[in-house]
């Protein structure tokens, strides 16, 4: 779980550098690590995080957001 959250943060760094393909690739790896976890992890809404990242990957359109 924590590895997935770290990967999301790393992907966002690549987004800030305008490296969208790398960002999306890392988002995919993050989704694998997050898996089917649900609920909250240290006040992070895992379901909302998964949904946000999944929608960006499907649209191939990353954007900045708050974790």
Secondary structure as GFF3:
##gff-version 3
##sequence-region A 1 67
A	DSSP	alpha_helix	2	16	.	.	.	ID=ss1
A	DSSP	alpha_helix	20	34	.	.	.	ID=ss2
A	DSSP	beta_strand	40	41	.	.	.	ID=ss3
A	DSSP	beta_strand	44	45	.	.	.	ID=ss4
A	DSSP	alpha_helix	46	59	.	.	.	ID=ss5
###
